[in-house]
Amino acid sequence: MIQFIQTNATPIVGFLTMLSNVIFVGVILVIVLHSGTRAKMYAFVHKYILELLFWGIMAAVVGSLVYSEIVGFPACDLCWYQRLFLYPQAIIVLLALYQSIIQWGFSFGSILDCTAVGGECAKVYVNEYSYITIPFMSLSVFVYIITMKYVYYSHRKNIEK
């Protein structure tokens, strides 16, 4: 079973990340372009916010543990920070975005150096569909969580008025 996970983790997680990106963009487009659906989506998120956040966070936790504990990818310091501070997303999203940009080949000079032995941050263990890396997976989850919280609180304010 472990061999199966080690062999198939990246294609499966990469595909699920891409699928979630497509669904997320589709939902955002529907919300922006169709006001009737916007109210229904806001109501759905408001009603199921805890469940949506729980499953998003659990997906991130399980995914990171599979990569480090089963597949054997060593977690760099930035990955550990993302694991430890899952809830204060605003700061972590910036780290994930920065790390994604670096792994995609862009450089703005050294803002944060990787402190892992051997410069683990520079190693790209996963690169599915030419853009999905481990930091991008983390960034995706954080963007989803922030968006759900925004929708939840926006709908809540409308209810309270």
TORMARNU-493748 format. One record per atom (N, C-alpha, C, O, CB): residue in three letters; x, y, z. Coordinates in pm, whole numbers, padded with zeros to 5 digits, always signed. Each point is the difference from the previous one (the first is absolute). Glycine has a CB too. Example, Ala and Ser with C-alpha at 12.3 -4.5 7.8 and 13.67 -1.06 7.14 Angstrom:
2
ala+01319-00569+00780;ala-00089+00119+00000;ala+00090+00120+00000;ala+00104-00002+00066;ala-00293-00115+00059;ser+00154+00222-00197;ser+00082+00119+00006;ser-00077+00109+00073;ser+00051+00111+00017;ser+00067-00174-00232;
This chain:
161
met+00083-00120+00000;met-00083+00120+00000;met+00087+00126+00000;met-00030+00097-00069;met-00151-00223+00190;ile+00288+00123-00043;ile+00089+00117+00006;ile+00065+00023-00136;ile+00012+00115-00044;ile+00031-00157+00288;gln-00003-00064-00310;gln+00060+00012-00134;gln-00099+00063-00098;gln+00038+00083-00082;gln+00108-00284+00128;phe-00273+00161-00037;phe-00104+00056-00086;phe-00014+00150+00025;phe-00008+00079-00094;phe-00113-00299+00094;ile+00119+00259+00128;ile-00012+00142+00034;ile+00122+00077-00049;ile-00013+00108-00058;ile-00127-00166+00259;gln+00258+00003-00177;gln+00123+00068-00043;gln+00003+00019-00152;gln+00046+00103-00048;gln+00073-00202+00245;thr-00167+00001-00270;thr+00002+00006-00146;thr-00107+00094-00055;thr+00024+00070-00099;thr+00063-00303+00096;asn-00204+00236+00066;asn-00115+00071-00057;asn-00039+00129+00070;asn-00094+00067-00043;asn+00018-00285-00028;ala+00144+00255+00177;ala-00039+00119+00077;ala+00004+00126-00086;ala-00096+00078-00002;ala+00183-00187+00209;thr+00022+00130-00277;thr+00014+00124-00076;thr-00101+00012-00114;thr-00063+00105-00012;thr+00304-00107+00069;pro-00261-00100-00141;pro-00102+00015-00104;pro-00141+00020+00056;pro-00077+00079-00054;pro+00219-00220-00091;ile-00175+00071+00252;ile-00134+00012+00058;ile-00019+00136+00065;ile-00099+00068-00027;ile+00092-00315+00065;val+00101+00288+00047;val-00012+00129+00067;val+00010+00115-00101;val-00071+00100+00014;val+00171-00200+00195;gly-00016+00085-00308;gly+00011+00103-00104;gly-00131+00016-00076;gly-00046+00112-00024;gly+00288-00162+00002;phe-00303-00063-00014;phe-00127+00006-00071;phe-00109+00061+00088;phe-00077+00084-00047;phe+00144-00285-00087;leu-00075+00160+00260;leu-00101+00055+00090;leu+00020+00150+00023;leu-00098+00074+00011;leu+00082-00298+00100;thr+00141+00268-00104;thr+00027+00143+00014;thr-00046+00075-00124;thr-00065+00104+00010;thr+00261-00154+00139;met-00162-00003-00269;met-00044+00065-00124;met-00152+00003-00008;met-00058+00102-00037;met+00269-00178-00077;leu-00276-00035+00149;leu-00146-00007-00002;leu-00060+00102+00097;leu-00098+00068-00034;leu+00111-00311-00028;ser+00043+00253+00180;ser-00051+00099+00096;ser+00021+00142-00051;ser-00084+00087+00023;ser+00131-00246+00165;asn+00065+00185-00257;asn+00023+00133-00058;asn-00105+00033-00105;asn-00052+00111-00003;asn+00297-00136+00045;val-00277-00072-00128;val-00101+00020-00105;val-00137+00025+00062;val-00072+00091-00042;val+00204-00238-00115;ile-00168+00067+00257;ile-00130+00018+00067;ile-00005+00135+00069;ile-00101+00070-00007;ile+00081-00319+00040;phe+00127+00286+00035;phe+00005+00127+00072;phe-00019+00118-00096;phe-00081+00089+00025;phe+00234-00193+00145;val-00078+00103-00280;val-00013+00108-00099;val-00140+00001-00059;val-00058+00107-00020;val+00304-00124-00034;gly-00302-00100+00025;gly-00136-00008-00053;gly-00102+00057+00097;gly-00089+00075-00041;gly+00155-00276-00087;val-00055+00167+00255;val-00093+00052+00101;val+00013+00151+00011;val-00100+00071+00008;val+00112-00287+00118;ile+00110+00266-00124;ile+00022+00146+00008;ile-00063+00069-00121;ile-00065+00103+00015;ile+00280-00138+00114;leu-00196-00021-00249;leu-00060+00060-00120;leu-00152+00001+00007;leu-00064+00098-00037;leu+00262-00175-00095;val-00256-00034+00179;val-00146-00006+00013;val-00048+00104+00101;val-00100+00068-00023;val+00103-00314-00035;ile+00067+00258+00170;ile-00038+00098+00102;ile+00007+00143-00056;ile-00089+00081+00024;ile+00173-00236+00156;val+00021+00183-00254;val+00018+00135-00055;val-00102+00030-00110;val-00051+00112-00008;val+00295-00126+00063;leu-00273-00085-00139;leu-00082+00025-00117;leu-00150-00025+00019;leu-00079+00045-00083;leu+00278-00104-00047;his-00238-00010+00235;his-00141-00035+00016;his-00045+00032+00142;his+00031-00074+00093;his-00009-00107-00267;ser-00095+00290+00190;ser-00036+00047+00134;ser-00092-00097+00074;ser+00010-00009+00122;ser+00015+00240-00206;gly-00113-00302+00016;gly-00086-00096+00066;gly+00078-00115+00062;gly-00030-00045+00111;gly-00149+00105-00271;thr+00280-00105+00089;thr+00085-00107+00051;thr+00087+00052+00113;thr+00031-00075+00093;thr-00032-00035-00319;arg+00041+00235+00219;arg+00084+00059+00104;arg-00068-00013+00136;arg+00064-00040+00097;arg+00034+00200-00264;ala-00225-00125+00175;ala-00072-00008+00127;ala-00007-00145+00050;ala+00013-00025+00120;ala-00148+00229-00185;lys+00113-00297-00026;lys-00007-00141+00039;lys+00136-00051+00048;lys+00008-00074+00099;lys-00194+00039-00264;met+00292+00074+00096;met+00134-00043+00040;met+00037+00060+00135;met+00056-00070+00086;met+00011+00050-00327;tyr-00097+00148+00262;tyr+00027+00064+00128;tyr-00076-00071+00111;tyr+00055-00024+00108;tyr-00016+00243-00223;ala-00165-00252+00090;ala-00080-00069+00101;ala+00057-00139+00029;ala+00004-00043+00115;ala-00209+00171-00190;phe+00249-00198-00029;phe+00060-00133+00017;phe+00126+00009+00085;phe+00016-00076+00095;phe-00110+00005-00317;val+00182+00164+00187;val+00124+00014+00077;val-00031+00040+00143;val+00061-00051+00094;val+00063+00116-00303;his-00220+00026+00227;his-00037+00043+00135;his-00050-00118+00082;his+00032-00011+00119;his-00088+00239-00207;lys-00022-00314+00028;lys-00058-00114+00071;lys+00105-00107+00032;lys-00004-00060+00107;lys-00214+00107-00221;tyr+00311-00071+00021;tyr+00094-00111+00014;tyr+00145+00045+00020;tyr+00092-00074-00034;tyr-00246-00060-00107;ile+00175+00254+00194;ile+00135+00055+00011;ile+00094-00091+00080;ile+00114-00021-00041;ile-00213+00249+00025;leu+00053-00280+00127;leu+00088-00083+00083;leu+00038-00128-00071;leu+00115-00044+00008;leu-00220+00140+00196;glu+00011-00157-00272;glu+00030-00123-00073;glu+00097+00026-00115;glu+00094-00077-00021;glu-00320-00011+00084;leu+00203+00196-00137;leu+00087+00034-00112;leu+00143+00029+00048;leu+00097-00047-00060;leu-00295+00139-00065;leu+00209-00014+00233;leu+00132+00029+00055;leu+00067-00127+00052;leu+00119-00023-00023;leu-00196+00254+00083;phe+00000-00314+00010;phe+00056-00124+00054;phe+00057-00086-00112;phe+00114-00046+00010;phe-00277+00055+00180;trp+00087-00033-00296;trp+00047-00089-00107;trp+00115+00062-00077;trp+00090-00072-00044;trp-00319-00022+00027;gly+00228+00225-00001;gly+00114+00065-00066;gly+00127-00013+00081;gly+00107-00030-00054;gly-00264+00189-00053;ile+00145-00135+00236;ile+00116-00010+00089;ile+00047-00145+00011;ile+00120-00027-00001;ile-00200+00228+00129;met-00014-00295-00116;met+00038-00141+00009;met+00070-00047-00127;met+00094-00079+00007;met-00288+00039+00147;ala+00149+00087-00270;ala+00066-00036-00125;ala+00145+00048+00001;ala+00091-00072-00042;ala-00311+00083-00081;ala+00242+00111+00172;ala+00135+00055+00007;ala+00087-00078+00099;ala+00116-00030-00029;ala-00207+00256-00031;val+00035-00258+00175;val+00075-00074+00102;val+00036-00140-00049;val+00115-00043+00009;val-00232+00175+00172;val+00018-00204-00233;val+00025-00136-00048;val+00099+00002-00117;val+00091-00082-00006;val-00323+00012+00079;gly+00214+00163-00166;gly+00091+00009-00113;gly+00144+00025+00043;gly+00092-00062-00052;gly-00280+00147-00085;ser+00207+00007+00232;ser+00137+00029+00044;ser+00060-00120+00073;ser+00119-00028-00016;ser-00178+00271+00035;leu-00021-00314+00060;leu+00051-00118+00070;leu+00031-00114-00095;leu+00098-00072+00020;leu-00229+00140+00181;val+00049-00086-00304;val+00028-00105-00099;val+00133+00029-00069;val+00083-00090-00015;val-00330+00052-00020;tyr+00268+00163-00006;tyr+00124+00033-00069;tyr+00122-00015+00090;tyr+00104-00049-00045;tyr-00232+00206-00099;ser+00118-00117+00270;ser+00119-00008+00085;ser+00019-00136+00065;ser+00113-00048+00011;ser-00140+00290+00031;glu-00081-00305+00003;glu+00014-00124+00077;glu-00007-00127-00085;glu+00060-00101+00038;glu-00158+00223+00151;ile+00027-00121-00299;ile-00013-00122-00082;ile+00087+00009-00125;ile+00078-00091-00027;ile-00313+00060+00113;val+00222+00141-00162;val+00079+00013-00122;val+00146+00026+00034;val+00090-00044-00072;val-00292+00132-00049;gly+00226-00016+00230;gly+00137+00022+00045;gly+00062+00131-00042;gly+00122+00015+00009;gly-00100-00254-00016;phe-00103+00335-00040;phe+00055+00131-00032;phe+00029+00074+00131;phe-00089+00014+00083;phe-00038-00006-00305;pro+00250+00038+00241;pro+00029+00073+00124;pro-00067+00137-00004;pro+00004+00071-00101;pro+00216-00192+00125;ala-00281+00157+00087;ala-00067+00131+00008;ala+00104+00106+00034;ala+00078-00015+00094;ala-00297-00092-00022;cys+00219+00214-00150;cys+00090+00111+00030;cys-00064+00087+00108;cys-00113-00025+00042;cys+00207+00022-00280;asp-00023+00103+00282;asp-00051+00088+00106;asp-00129+00069-00041;asp-00092+00013+00080;asp+00325+00021-00001;leu-00241+00012-00204;leu-00122+00068-00044;leu-00119-00095+00004;leu-00112+00040+00034;leu+00249+00112-00181;cys-00115-00278+00112;cys-00108-00099+00008;cys-00045-00020+00144;cys-00119-00014+00027;cys+00208-00100-00231;trp+00006+00111+00298;trp-00036-00016+00141;trp-00080+00119+00050;trp-00096-00018+00075;trp+00301-00120-00039;tyr-00168+00258-00075;tyr-00077+00118+00040;tyr-00143-00008-00053;tyr-00095+00036+00069;tyr+00307+00101-00065;gln-00225-00183-00127;gln-00134-00011-00058;gln-00082-00103+00077;gln-00121+00018+00015;gln+00211+00046-00242;arg-00028-00168+00274;arg-00072-00101+00078;arg-00038+00054+00137;arg-00111-00021+00047;arg+00234-00159-00170;leu-00031+00249+00188;leu-00023+00047+00136;leu-00102+00112+00010;leu-00073+00010+00099;leu+00304-00076-00049;phe-00238+00149-00152;phe-00087+00117+00005;phe-00107-00007-00108;phe-00011+00090-00084;phe+00200+00045+00176;leu-00267-00239-00089;leu-00102-00018-00104;leu-00109+00106+00011;leu-00055+00040-00102;leu+00103-00285+00101;tyr-00079+00290+00119;tyr-00110+00094+00016;tyr+00033+00145-00033;tyr-00083+00066-00063;tyr+00001-00218+00234;pro+00194+00205-00133;pro+00028+00139-00041;pro+00046+00006-00146;pro+00117+00025-00029;pro-00055+00031+00267;gln-00158-00080-00327;gln+00030-00019-00142;gln+00066+00118-00070;gln+00079-00020-00092;gln-00269-00131+00091;ala+00161+00270+00041;ala+00050+00115-00074;ala+00153-00001-00011;ala+00055+00025-00107;ala-00254+00106+00184;ile+00266-00160+00032;ile+00147-00002+00000;ile+00050-00121-00078;ile+00095+00011-00077;ile-00091+00107+00300;ile-00066-00230-00202;ile+00047-00123-00062;ile-00025+00002-00152;ile+00079-00055-00077;ile-00123-00068+00292;val-00066+00186-00256;val-00026+00010-00143;val+00115+00074-00068;val+00041-00036-00111;val-00290+00034+00152;leu+00300+00104+00024;leu+00112+00073-00059;leu+00123-00090-00013;leu+00070+00006-00102;leu-00159+00206+00200;leu+00117-00296+00005;leu+00114-00092-00010;leu-00022-00101-00113;leu+00092-00028-00077;leu-00048+00055+00323;ala-00165-00081-00254;ala-00029-00099-00103;ala+00009+00061-00139;ala+00053-00061-00092;ala-00201-00061+00253;leu+00096+00244-00176;leu+00007+00068-00129;leu+00145+00030-00036;leu+00042-00023-00114;leu-00269+00123+00153;tyr+00303-00049+00056;tyr+00142+00029-00023;tyr+00074-00126-00042;tyr+00076+00001-00096;tyr-00086+00186+00265;gln-00011-00297-00095;gln+00069-00125-00030;gln-00043-00054-00136;gln+00083-00054-00074;gln-00066+00004+00319;ser-00145+00063-00280;ser-00047-00043-00132;ser+00067+00079-00110;ser+00046-00056-00100;ser-00266-00009+00201;ile+00227+00196-00084;ile+00062+00086-00101;ile+00147-00037-00019;ile+00048-00005-00113;ile-00208+00190+00171;ile+00230-00210+00052;ile+00141-00040-00008;ile+00012-00132-00076;ile+00087-00014-00087;ile-00037+00133+00304;gln-00137-00216-00184;gln+00010-00131-00066;gln-00042+00006-00146;gln+00040-00086-00079;gln-00083-00021+00299;trp-00037+00206-00257;trp-00037+00015-00141;trp+00110+00069-00080;trp-00013+00018-00121;trp-00227-00008+00189;gly+00349+00028-00001;gly+00116+00053-00069;gly+00015+00151+00004;gly+00091+00053-00065;gly-00111-00246-00077;phe-00064+00263+00214;phe+00012+00144+00012;phe+00083+00034+00124;phe-00003-00074+00098;phe-00220+00108-00215;ser+00295+00076+00111;ser+00082+00037+00115;ser-00007+00150+00021;ser+00010+00079-00094;ser+00142-00274+00054;phe-00169+00233+00165;phe-00002+00141+00037;phe+00117+00031+00092;phe-00004+00097+00075;phe-00247-00091-00099;gly+00353-00086+00018;gly+00106+00009+00099;gly-00040-00087+00118;gly-00108-00059+00001;gly+00173+00295-00076;ser+00019-00244+00170;ser-00026-00089+00113;ser-00071+00075+00112;ser+00062+00077+00073;ser+00140-00214-00133;ile-00332+00116+00072;ile-00076+00058+00110;ile+00009-00093+00120;ile+00035+00042+00110;ile-00192+00076-00271;leu+00123-00245+00140;leu+00009-00102+00104;leu+00081-00116-00054;leu-00038-00062-00099;leu-00185+00130+00198;asp+00333-00096-00037;asp+00080-00114-00041;asp-00054-00126+00065;asp-00053+00004+00111;asp+00255+00142-00141;cys-00188-00256-00039;cys-00037-00128+00059;cys+00107-00035+00102;cys+00120+00004-00029;cys-00241-00081-00183;thr+00076+00042+00332;thr+00095-00033+00104;thr+00015-00151+00018;thr+00073-00045+00089;thr-00131+00258+00023;ala-00009-00290-00195;ala+00014-00145+00009;ala+00138-00041-00049;ala+00058+00063-00089;ala-00307-00094+00056;val+00300-00074+00090;val+00130-00051-00042;val-00006-00041-00146;val-00088-00076-00040;val+00138-00003+00275;gly+00041+00129-00314;gly+00005-00036-00142;gly-00092+00084-00086;gly-00016-00028-00119;gly+00073-00199+00188;gly-00119+00330-00012;gly-00086+00087-00079;gly-00121-00070-00056;gly-00026+00007-00120;gly+00224+00124+00065;glu-00272-00200+00141;glu-00116-00080-00045;glu-00104+00085-00074;glu-00071-00053-00086;glu+00110-00099+00280;cys-00050+00280-00162;cys-00100+00084-00066;cys+00023+00011-00150;cys-00094+00019-00077;cys+00071+00110+00288;ala+00147-00142-00252;ala+00032+00011-00142;ala-00035-00126-00078;ala-00008+00003-00123;ala+00190+00154+00184;lys-00203-00266+00009;lys-00030-00126-00067;lys-00150-00007-00030;lys-00083+00021+00087;lys+00277-00135+00029;val-00225+00084-00239;val-00139-00014-00041;val-00030-00149-00008;val+00037-00067-00097;val-00035+00288-00033;tyr-00070-00272+00231;tyr-00030-00143+00005;tyr-00121-00033-00087;tyr-00008-00110-00056;tyr+00103+00100+00287;val-00187+00104-00241;val-00124-00022-00075;val-00014+00114-00100;val+00017+00117+00036;val-00127-00239+00159;asn+00078+00089-00320;asn-00029+00102-00101;asn-00097-00062-00100;asn+00038-00043-00108;asn+00190+00155+00137;glu-00354-00114+00011;glu-00105-00058-00084;glu-00062+00110-00085;glu-00021+00111+00047;glu-00024-00291+00125;tyr+00015+00149-00296;tyr-00065+00092-00093;tyr+00079+00131-00015;tyr-00057+00103-00034;tyr-00165-00204+00095;ser+00350+00096-00036;ser+00094+00111-00015;ser-00026+00118+00094;ser+00057+00107-00020;ser-00036-00176-00215;tyr-00104+00052+00335;tyr-00018+00110+00096;tyr-00033-00047+00142;tyr+00010+00080+00093;tyr-00085+00058-00283;ile+00035-00261+00208;ile-00040-00046+00133;ile+00122-00054+00073;ile+00051-00108-00032;ile-00284+00055-00050;thr+00279+00130+00181;thr+00109-00041+00087;thr-00057-00011+00141;thr-00115+00038+00024;thr+00293+00074-00170;ile-00100-00164+00239;ile-00049-00012+00138;ile-00037+00137+00057;ile-00106+00011+00061;ile+00249-00216-00030;pro-00061+00310-00047;pro-00042+00131+00051;pro-00128+00050-00068;pro-00081+00068+00064;pro+00321-00016-00017;phe-00260-00084-00175;phe-00122+00043-00068;phe-00121-00073+00056;phe-00108+00059+00010;phe+00240-00010-00217;met-00116-00175+00244;met-00110-00073+00064;met-00039+00069+00130;met-00118+00019+00029;met+00196-00235-00132;ser+00022+00254+00180;ser-00023+00071+00126;ser-00069+00134-00027;ser-00097+00034+00068;ser+00299-00145+00034;leu-00153+00184-00199;leu-00060+00128-00036;leu-00146-00017-00039;leu-00085+00079+00041;leu+00308+00003-00116;ser-00253-00186-00003;ser-00139-00024-00042;ser-00091-00018+00120;ser-00107+00060+00006;ser+00191-00166-00216;val-00043+00023+00305;val-00084-00024+00118;val-00022+00129+00078;val-00112+00028+00043;val+00198-00264-00030;phe+00020+00314+00005;phe-00014+00124+00075;phe-00092+00100-00072;phe-00081+00067+00064;phe+00309-00103+00031;val-00217+00044-00225;val-00088+00090-00077;val-00145-00047+00014;val-00090+00083+00016;val+00276-00032-00181;tyr-00211-00180+00159;tyr-00136-00052+00016;tyr-00055+00036+00138;tyr-00114+00043+00013;tyr+00166-00233-00170;ile+00030+00171+00260;ile-00045+00028+00137;ile-00030+00148+00018;ile-00102+00036+00058;ile+00240-00229+00026;ile-00050+00279-00133;ile-00023+00144+00012;ile-00125+00040-00076;ile-00079+00081+00049;ile+00326-00042-00026;thr-00267-00094-00142;thr-00119+00032-00080;thr-00126-00045+00071;thr-00099+00073+00005;thr+00234-00093-00214;met-00134-00101+00264;met-00119-00048+00073;met-00031+00088+00120;met-00116+00029+00027;met+00168-00262-00101;lys+00051+00275+00145;lys-00022+00088+00116;lys-00055+00135-00045;lys-00089+00055+00064;lys+00275-00170+00061;tyr-00134+00167-00236;tyr-00051+00127-00052;tyr-00148-00013-00037;tyr-00082+00084+00036;tyr+00313-00027-00123;val-00264-00164+00015;val-00140-00022-00039;val-00087-00015+00124;val-00110+00056+00007;val+00184-00167-00221;tyr-00025+00036+00312;tyr-00076-00021+00123;tyr-00029+00132+00070;tyr-00115+00028+00035;tyr+00220-00254-00010;tyr-00002+00306-00005;tyr-00020+00126+00073;tyr-00076+00103-00082;tyr-00073+00081+00057;tyr+00282-00126+00066;ser-00195+00044-00255;ser-00079+00090-00085;ser-00148-00034+00010;ser-00083+00089+00013;ser+00278-00063-00170;his-00227-00153+00151;his-00140-00044+00009;his-00055+00029+00140;his-00116+00039+00015;his+00158-00220-00188;arg+00040+00161+00274;arg-00042+00025+00138;arg-00035+00147+00021;arg-00099+00032+00066;arg+00244-00221+00011;lys-00065+00278-00133;lys-00028+00144+00011;lys-00132+00035-00067;lys-00077+00083+00050;lys+00322-00036-00045;asn-00272-00112-00119;asn-00127+00026-00071;asn-00119-00050+00081;asn-00107+00061-00002;asn+00227-00078-00218;ile-00103-00093+00289;ile-00109-00055+00084;ile-00028+00092+00119;ile-00115+00020+00038;ile+00179-00254-00108;glu+00042+00290+00128;glu-00014+00082+00119;glu-00061+00137-00031;glu-00051+00066+00091;glu+00246-00185+00007;lys-00191+00162-00223;lys-00054+00133-00036;lys-00146-00002-00002;lys-00062+00103-00029;lys+00258-00056-00102;
